[in-house]
Amino acid sequence: MTELTSLTLAAALDGLAKKEFSSAEITDAFLKAIAAANPKLNAYVVVTEKKARAMAKASDARRAKPKAKLGALEGAPLGIKDLFCTEGVRTTACSNILGEFTPTYESTVTANLWNAGAVMLGKLNMDEFAMGSSNETSRFGPVVNPWRRGNADDRLTPGGSSGGSASATAADLCLAATATDTGGSIRQPAAFTGTVGMKPTYGRCSRWGIVAFASSLDQAGPIAKTVEDAAIMLQSMSGHDPKDSTSLPAKVPDFRKACARGVKGLTIGVPREYRADGMAPEIEALWEKGVEWLKAAGAKVKPISLPHTKYALPCYYIVAPAEASSNLARYDGMRYGARVTGKDLLDSYEKTRASGFGEEVQRRIVIGAYVLSAGYYDAYYLRAQKVRRRIADDFRAAFADVDAVLTPATPSAAFALGEKGGDPVEMYLNDIFTVTANLAGLPGISVPAATDARGLPLGLQVIGRALDEETVFAVGAALEQAAAFKARPQAWWS
């Protein structure tokens, strides 16, 4: 690890602007750090050395020109989750079914980043098709969390599906990273790795060029080292995109400025339904501490009720697999990706999909096909959509009285790889605090706030009104300031 790689995104941009170092220098520092750490952390599945150096060189050339128009992320090296299509760079969603697929086009979000002057370090590991909470379903093997339980050598999960993004950011292998969140896949890994994860309002970031999992739930967002860094990233990632019919034609506010707003005069809701059975006592204690921090910062705190919360997880695990079974029907081995030749067309389809999709993806496709089938559509999918509306109505009623909602981010700290692999339902429970924001399309942020008895990071979550990321950033920044979280994983991987 070098001094340059340990910088926050804001500090790095400041240093680049002052010409204390060049984009080429900080990019080289990250490439060296990745070469040393990746064999142990497995965060990157593609390292784009030549492309990174070329982009850095081009950024330095732009900066050298007098009165040049520079981007908001000029020269900043970033990691990109393997769900984002990147022109000329392999994109597989970490699944065998996509083989060595190399897009001839760029996703809107990554195009926005490159237009802002950012540098691509490579593609980051993830759960296959973003289906997972521990990054153990990737075709490239699991990502390892840079944090450890005290002095134990257990390999811990960084969370999922954006485990590579979280691990790389926590281990200083990029300044920040893109990620996606369908049921908590930004916020949960951020909480497990001591980083900040921001899921914006559904439609704030374009989904065009992002490999689809569940189209009514998927949303891109950043994982970063600080709340301010997440705001800087989201500023460039956001914006209306006519290529995405769900993209919102809304003005993008100054998210970074919102971080300094404070919480004086705000009312924060604490939902009683989030006190889940089996929740670690340390997390409940941290939640109470978060309440006190916000009170001390000038906010009012009041209890609220979100009565349909108990139905959120089963609702999510009907809606998401249903949409996944539809989206993944396109992967048949005929047009692109992997192909297994059979005795006839049907046999080719069956063999290609059986070998191309992993066990968890197959499980969700089967569940999705079942709940959409003629005999069960009304009993499952239609009913789940009605429950989803009720969950959104709960939030709408709550936001009549409060400005944001404070909850834990996860029910536990990071667990060991393989520890929960035997029971899919136990794994699904990791999303218990995060899925509601996806079902309601609301913005949510996870902020590191403490460590548990074994030294692992714990996070608090803030959920806001639709298109009110500014308040979410303001509350998140207040929590960050009060918590003064400075813990770092020891660099055992270097």
N, C-alpha and C positions, 0 to 999 in steps of 0.2 A: 504494500500500500504506500502511495506517495502522498505528499501534502496536497497536491492538486486534486487527487481523486476524493479526498475527504471533504472538499468544499461543498457547500449547499449550492443549488442552482442559482439562487440570487447572488451569492458571493462570487461564483464563477463568472456570471455575466458582468458583475461589477469589475472583476479583475481583468476580463477581456476588454471591457470598455476603456479601462485605464492603461491598457497595453502592458500590464504586469507580466503577462504571458500570452502566448498565441493559442489559437484553436488547435494548430498542429501539435503544440507541446502538450496541451491537456488531453487531446485525443490519443497521442502516443502513450501518455501515462495510463490512461484507461485500458488501452490495448495490452499493455504489459501486465496490468493488474488482472485482466481477464485471462491471459495466458497462464498466469500463476495459479489463479483460484478456480477456474472453471472445471479442471479435472476432478476437483473434490466437491464443488457445489452444483455442477451441472445446470447452471442457470441459462446459459446460451446454447442454442442448438445450431446457430449459424453465426460466425463472427465475420463481419464484412470489413476486413482490414483495408483492402485497396479502396473500397468505396468510402470508408470513413476518412482515410487520409486525403483522398481527392476532394471530398466535401469540406474538410477542414482547410485545405489549401485554398479552395475557392472562397471560403469565408474570410480568411486572412487577406486575400487579394482585394475583396470588397472593402474590408476595413481600412486598407492602406490608401484607398482612393479618397481624396479630399471631398467633403460634403456628400459622401456616399449614403444612400438610403439603406439603413441596416435593419434587419429583422429583429423581432422581440426576443428571439432565441439565438441570435447570431453567434455561431461557433460553438454552441453547447452540445456535447456528446450525449446522446440518449439511447436507451434500449427500447426495442419494439416487440411487443408480444406477437407470437407466431400466428395469431388470428387475423392480423392486419395484412392485407395484400400489399406487397412491395415490389415494384417493377424491377424485373431482372434478378430478384432475390427469392430463393425457395420459400414457399409458404405452404405449410402442411396441416395447420391446426393440430400439430403433433399427433397425426393419425396416419396409419399405413395406407388408408384408402386414397389419400391424395398423392401417394408416391413421392416423386420429386417435382411436383407441380411448381412451375416458376411463372408467376403472373406477368402479363405484358402491360399491366396498368397499375396505378397506385391508388390505395384507398384515400378517401377524402381527408380523413384525419391525418394520416402521415404526409399527404401532400401539403396540408396546412402547416405542418411542422417544418418541412423542408423549405416552404415559402418564407417561413419565419427565420430561416438561416440555421436550423439545427443540423446536427451531424448524426448519422446512423452508425452505431457500433455493431449492431447485429440483431438477430431474432431471438426472442426469449422463450424458454420452455414453458409449458402449460399443461393442464389436464386435457386429454384428447377431446377436441371439439368443445372445450370449456366445461366439460361435464365431470365435476369432481370438486372436492373440498380439501384435498391434500397433495395435489400434483403427483399422484401415484399412478394415474392412468395414461400418462404420456408414452408414446411409442419410443421415446428417447430415454426412458427411465425417469425416476423421481428426481426432483430438485431437492437439495438439502438446505435447510435453514442455517444461516450463519450463527445463530444463537445456540447455546447448549445449556442443559440443565446442570447448573453448578459445575462440578468437576467431572460429571459423567460424560461418556463418549457416545451416548445414544445419538443416532442421526434423527433429527427432528424434521417434521414437515414445515414448510414455509406457508402452508395453507394453499388453497386453490380457488379458482382455476389459475389465477394469475401468480402462481408461485415463483416462476422465473423472474417476473417483474419485481416482486417484493424482495426476493433473495438478492438479486443484483443491486437493487437500490440500497438495501441494508448493508451489503458487503462492499459498498463503494466501487461497484463495477459499472456504474453509469451515474450521471447526475440526477436522472429521473427516468421514468419508463411509462410507456402507454400500457393500459390494461383494459379489461372489459368486466362488466358486472351484470350478471343475469339473475343471481339470487344472493349475492354477497361476495362475488369473486374479486372485487377490489378491496372491500373493507375488511373481510376476514383475514386475507394474507397480510394486509397492512398491520392489523392488530397483532398477528403472530410474529412479526419481524421488527416491530418498533418503528414502523414507517407511517406516513400519512397516506390514506387512500380516499379519493373523492369520487363518488358516483354522482354525476349530475342528473338533472331532470331528464326523463325520457324524451328524446328528440333534440336535446341541446347539442349533442355531437352527432354528426352524420354516421349512419351505419353502412353507407355505401363502401364496398370493398372490404368489409369485415366479414369473415366467414360466419354464417348464421348458425345459431343454436336455437334460441326461442325468440322469434322476431318481435314480439310485443313486450319483451322483457330486457333484451340485450341493450346495453349502453356502454359506450367508451368513456374512459376517464383516466386520470393519472395516478401513479404511485410515486411519491416523492419523499424527501427527507424532512420537510417542514410544511406547515400549512401555507406559508407564503409561496414556497416552491410549487405546491399543488395548484395554487391560484394562477401563478405564472404559466404553468403548463396548460391548464384548462382554458385560459384566455386564447391561446393559439390553436387549441384543438377544436374549439367551438365554432359555431356559425351555421347559418342556413345553407342547405344544399338541395337544389332542385332535383338532383339525381336520387334523393331519398324521400319518398312520399311521407314519411313520418318525421322528417326534419322540421323543426319549428322555426317559422319566420320571425324570430324574436331578436331584438338587439342584444348584443353581448356586452354586459356591464363591465366595469373595471373591477375584476375580482380581487386583484392585489390590493387596491385601495380599500376594499371592504374589510380586509384583514385587520386594519388599524381602527376600525369603527368603534370597537368596544361593545359591551352588552348592557350598559347603563340604560335603564328604562324598558328593557326587553322582559317578556314573561316566558319562562321556560317550563314546558310541561314534562312531568315525570309519570309515565304510564304504569299503573299498578299491575297490569297483565304481564309485564316483562320480568316479573320475579318468578323465574322458571324453576321447576323442581330440579334438584341436582346441580344448580349453579354453584360454582366455586365461591366459598365465603369471601375470598379475597376480591373477587369481581364485584360482589354485592357491596363490600366495604368501599371499593373504589368508586362505585356509582354514587354512594352517599357523599364521598369526598368531593366528587364532581359537582354535586348539588351545592355544597358549601363553597366551593371555589367560585361558582357563578354568582351566588349570593354576595360574596365578598367583593366581586367585581361590579356590583350594582344591579344585577338582574333580580327579578322576582321569580320565585319557583312555586309552582302549584301542581298538585296531583291531578291527573287526567285519566280518563278511561278510553281504551281502544278495545271494545268488547269482542270484536271478531278476530283478535290476534291469535287465539288458540286454533283457529282454522287456517291460518296463513300457510303453514308448512304443508299440510295435505293438499291445500288448494294449489300451491306452487308445484308440487310434484304430480299434479294432473295436467295443469296448463303447460308447463315447460316441456315435459316429454311428448305431449300431443303435438306441440309446434315443432319439436325436434324430429319426430317421426315424419312429419311432412317435409321439413327442410332437407333432411338427409336422404330422402328418396331419390334425389338427383345424382347421388354417387352410385353409379351402376357399372363403372369400369368401361364404359363405351366411348366416352368423349375425352376424358382426361383422367389423370391419376392412375392408380394401380389397376391391373386387370389380370384375372385368372381365367384362362381359356377352359371352357367346359365342352361337353359333347353337343350341346345346343345352346341357344340364347338364354333360356331359363336357367340352365345349369351354370352358365357363365356368370349370370347375375348372382346366383346363390353362393357360388364359391368365392366370387370377388368380395361380396359383402361380408361373408363369414370370416374370411381371412383379413379383410381390410379394417373392420371395426373391432375395437376392443370390447371386453366383457361389459364394462359399465355403459358404453354407448349402445351396445346391443340390448342391454336391460332396459334402457330408457326408450329405445325405439319400439320394443315390444309393449311396454306399458302405454306409450303414446298411441300405438295402433289399436290397442285394446280399448282405451277410453274413447276413441273416436269411432269405434265400430258401431254398426247399425243398432245392435241390441243394447249398447251401454252408453251411447252418446248423451242421452238426456240425463241418465243417472249420475254420470261422472263429469264429463266436460262441460255440459250446459250448466250443471249445478255449481261447478267450480267457478265459472265465469260470474255467476250471480253472487257467490261469496266474495269474489274479487271486488265487485262493485261495492259490497258492504264494507270491506276493508278500506277502500278509498273514501267512502262516506264517513267512516269513523275519523279518519284524519281530517277530512274537511270540517267536521263538527269541532274537532279539537282546535284547529287553527283559527276558529272564530274567537278563541280566548287566549291562545298562546302564540308566540312567534316562532318557536322551535321546540323540538322534543329531544330530551336527553335519555339515552339508554346505554347499556353495555354494548360492546361491539361483538363479543363472542362469549359463549358460556364457559370457556376454559382457555388456558394458555396453550401454546403449541404442544402437540403430542408427538410421539415417536412414529417414524415410518413403520407401517405394518401393524401398528397398535390397534387400529379400528378397521382393518381391512376385511375382517370376517363378517361384519354386520353392516350392510348398506344403510339400514335405517339409522343406526347409531352415527354413521358418517353424515347422513342428511341433517341430523339435529344440529350440526355446526352452523347451519344457516338460520337458526331459529330467530335471531334478533335482526337479521338483515333482509329477509325475503319480503317483508311488508312494504319496504320502500320501493322495491321493484314492482310489486303487484299494483301499487298506487301510483307509480311513475314519479316518485319524489326524489329530491336530492338528499344524499347522506354522506357524511364524512366520518372516518375513523381516525382518532388522534391518540398517539401513545401517551400514557399518563402515569404508568407505574410499572414496577416489576413484581413478580410473585416471590414466594419464599425460596424458589430455586433459581431466581435471577432471570426469569423469562418475562418479556414485555406483555403488558395488558393494555387494551385500548378502550376508549369511550366513543360512543357514536352520537352524532347530532343529525337529526332529520328535520328538513325544512319544507316550506310550501313549494309547490311547483314553480319553477323559474325564479326562486328566491335563494339562489346559491350564495348571494351576498351575505345574508343573515347567517347561513350555515358556516361560511368562512369566518365571519365575525365571532360567532360563538366558539368555533373550533380554535381560532387564534387565542381567545381568552383562556380556554382550557389549557392550551399549550403553554401559555405564559405562566399560568398558575401552577401547572404540574412541574414545569422546569425539568422535563425529562431529558437527561443527558447520558443515560446508559448506552453503551455500545457493545456489540459482540466482540469478543477477543478474536484476533485474526489467526485462528488455528489453521486456516486453509492456505496461508501464504508461505 
